[in-house]
Amino acid sequence: MNDPYETSETHLERLLGRALNSFDLPDAVIERLDSALAHASSMRSSHHSAGLHRETYRHTYLLADSTALTLWELVHNTGRDGAEQHELYTDEHEVRLAASRLRRPGGAGGTDKAAVPPFDHLDPTADSLFESRFEPGLGGSLDPSFESDLAADLELLSGLLTAPQTPLPRVYHPDNSADHARRVLRRAENIDRPGEEIARPLRAAFAHQITQVFGRHGHVEGKDAGFTLYEHAFLLLDGTETSLWEVEHTASPDGRHMCEVYAAQSAAREAMELRARVR
C-alpha cells in the first residue's frame, strides 16, 4: 500500500479516483487534504470466504497544520461478475457499518444474496483480525491496540518532516584555493582567529566551496545590524577536508562592516550571539 516514490498528492488522487462514493465526502475534508504533506497506509482487516472478499484499509495523512486526517477504504468484490469495488469513509464506524451491509456476489444463477451478518455476530474465526480491532457493537470504542497503532503511524508521519535531510555531496572548485584561504584568514579582525596551525595545512588546498549557512538582519541597541555566516570548505592534497567559518556583520561599534573567522562553526555562532547582545 505504501509506494516510497508516490507523493501524498498522487496517492490521494488515486484513492479518490477509484472510490465509488468519493463525491459523498465532505468538501471540508477534501479541502483539508489539499495540504497533506505525508501519508501512511495499512490494512486493518481481511475477510475471504467462498463468495465474499472484503478488506479495509486505513490511510492517514499528516497535514500542513500538524494535524492528522484519516480516510477508511473498504474494498470488496460485490460488483458485477465479482468486480472489485472501492468505497471511502471518514469514520471507522461508518466503514464497519458499510461492511456489515455487504452481500455476497450471486452464484452462477445470480441468486445467492444472503446478507453477511453484522460484525458483532460474525464467527470470530471468520473475521478475527477485524473483530480484534473493535469492541463489540457498532457503537463501541476503539481497542487500545488500535489506538497504539494509530499513534505509531502518526509518529512515523511526523518523523518524515522532522528527520534531518541527507546532506548533498560537496562540489569543490579548483580555483587557486590556497590563496583563497590565505585571503580569508588575512581579512579576519577577531583576536581569536585561526593561527598558524590552521593556516599551514590550508597551503595545500587545491579546491574549495563557499556556502552561505546563515543570514539575518535585525536591531542591536536600536540600530540596524546584519549577520551572515559562510563556510569555506577546502579539499587538501591528501584528500582530507577542512573548513573556515567566516562571520560578516555590521554590529561593530561604529556600524562598519567587519569580518571574523573561526575554525569551528560553534565558535562562529557564539561570536554572532555575543555581537548581537553587545555593540
N, C-alpha and C positions, 0 to 999 in steps of 0.2 A: 504493500500500500504506500510506502514511502520511497519516492524516487529522489535521490540526493541531488539530482540536477534539475528538478522541477521547482519552479518558483511557486510561492503561495498563490499568486495571481492566476497562474496557469492551472494549478491544482483546483482552485475554486471554480474556474470556468468549466473545467472538465466535469466537476461534481454537479454543478447546476445544469449543464448541458444534457446530462443523461437522466436527470430526475424527472419523473412524470409530473410531480406536483411542485416544481420549483417556483411556479407563479403564485403558489399559495403562501410562500414565505413572506413574512412582514417586510415592508420596504425598509423599515428602520434597521432590520438585521442585515440586509444586503448593503445598506449604506455603511454600516459599521465594518463589514467585512472588506470594504474597499481599502481600508487602511491596514490589512493583515501584513505582518512582517515575517512571520514564520508559522509553520504548521506541523502537526504530527497526527498520524492516523493509526488506528489499531482495531483489530477485530474484537468485538465484545461478546458475540455468541455465534454458534453454528448449529443448525439442525438439519439433518438429512435423513429422510425416510423414503419409503418406496415411491411415494408420489410427490412429496413436498421437499423442496430445498430452500432453506431460509438462512440468511446471515445478517448480522447487524454490525455496523462499524461506527466508531466514534472519530470524528475529525475535529481537532482542537486547533484554534488559530490564536496566535498572540498578536494583539492589535497595537497600533502606534501609541495609544494612551496607557499602555502597560496592563490592560485588562485582557481577559481571555474569553473567547466565544466558541461554543461547541455546537456542531451540527451532527445529527444522528442519521445514519443512512441505513435503510432497510433494502436488502437485495433478495429477490425471490423469483421462483420460476413459474408464476401463475399466469404468465402471458399466453397468447395464442400459441399452440403447439409447444408449450413449455418454455417459451422465450423468457429470457431474464429481464426483470423489471427493477427499477431503482426508484426509491422514494426518500425524501429528506424531511427531517423534523428538527425543531429547535429544542425539544424537551424529551427527556428519556422516557417519561410516562407515555407520551404520545406515540413513540416508536413501539413501545410494548403493546399499547392498545391496537395499533395498526397491525402488528404481527399476529396478535391473538385473533384477528378477524380474517386472516388469510384462509383461503380454501384450497384444498389440493387440486391440481390440474385434473381435468377429466381424463378418464382412461381411453381405451380405443374407441368406445362409443360416445365418449364425452359425457358420461352420466355420473361419474364419481365426483360428487360435490359435497362430500362430508366435511363439515367445518372442523377446523382444528380447535380443540378445547382451549379455554383461557389458560394463561401461564400458571396460575396458582392451582390448576387441576392437571397439569401435564405430568406424565410419567417422569420422575426425576432422572431416570436413566436415559430418557429420550432427549432431554434438553438440559442436562445438568450444568453445562457451562453458563447458559443464560440464567437459569434459576439461581445459581450461586452468586450472581451479581446483584440480586434484588431481594428484599424482604418479601414474604408472601403478601399477595394482594396488590392490585394496581395502584392503590394509594399509599403503599408502603414507602419507607425511606431507603436511601441507598445503603448497601452493605459497606461496612468500614473498609474492607479491602478494595472496594471500587473507588472510594474517595482517596485512598492511598495511591492507587494507580493514576487517578486524575492529577493529584499533586505531583507525581513523578513526571507526567507529561508536561505540566506547566513549568516545572524546574528545567526540563530539557529545553523547552522553547526559550525560556529566559536565558539559558546558557548560550544559545545561538547569538544573542545580542551582546552578552557581557564577555564572552570569550575573546581574548586578545587576538587581533589579526596576525597571521603569519607574516613576518617582515619580508619585504621583497629583497632579492639579492642586490647587492650594490653594483652600480655601473661606474667603474673608475675611468677617468680620462687622463691619459699620459700627456701632460702639458706643463713641462718644467715644474714638476710638483715640489721638488726640493726647494726651489726658490720661492714658491708659493708659501711653503711652511715657514721659511725664514721671514718673509714679509708679514705674515700673520703674527709671529712672535715679536717682531720689531715694533709693530704698532700697539702692542698691549701696554696699557698705562697702569695696570694694577701692580702693586708691590709684590704680591704673591704669585706672579705669573710664572709659568714653567721655566725651569732653569736649563743648564747645560745637559743634565741627564736626560731630558726630554728632547732637546734640540739635536743632540748628537745622532741618534738613530734616524731622525727625520731627514738628515742629509742624504740618506739612501732611499728616499721616497721617489718612485718613478711614475706614480699615478695617484690621482686624488678625486674626491667627490665632495661637493658642498651642498648641504641640505639645511633649509630653514626649519628649525624644530619648534620655535615659539615666536609669537609676535603679538604685542598688545600695546595699546595707548591708554593712558589714564591720567590721574591727577596726583601729584605728590606735593603736599603742603600748599594746595591751591593752584599749582602750576602744572601745565601740560607736560607729560613725560612719556616717552616711548621706549619700549624694550623689545629687542629682537635677539634670539639665540640661534646661532649657527653651529652646525657640526662640520668640521673639516676632517674628513676621513682620508687616511693615507694608506697606500699599499706599498710596502717596502720590498727591497730586492730579495730578501729571504722569504718572501711570501706572507709575512705577518702583517697585521693591520693595526693601526693606532689612530687616535682622534685627538684633535684640539677642539675645545669648546669656546666659541667667541661670543661675548655679550656686547651688543651695541646698544647704547642708551643715551638719553638726554637728561638723565636725573643727576647731572653734575651740579655743583654749587652755582655756577654761572649759566647753567642751561645749555652749555655747548655739547656737541656730540663727542662721546667717549667710547673707546674700545677696551675691553678687558678679556683676557684669555686664560683659560683654565685647562688642566689636564683631565678633569673628570666632570661629567655632566652635573653631578650632585653639587659640586663646588660652585659651578656656574649658576645654578638655580638658587643656591643660598645667597650668592652675591646679588642677584636680581632682587630677592626678597629684602635684603638689607638696604639696597639702594631705594627701594620703593617706600621704605619706612623713614629713612634718614636722607636729607638732602642738604 
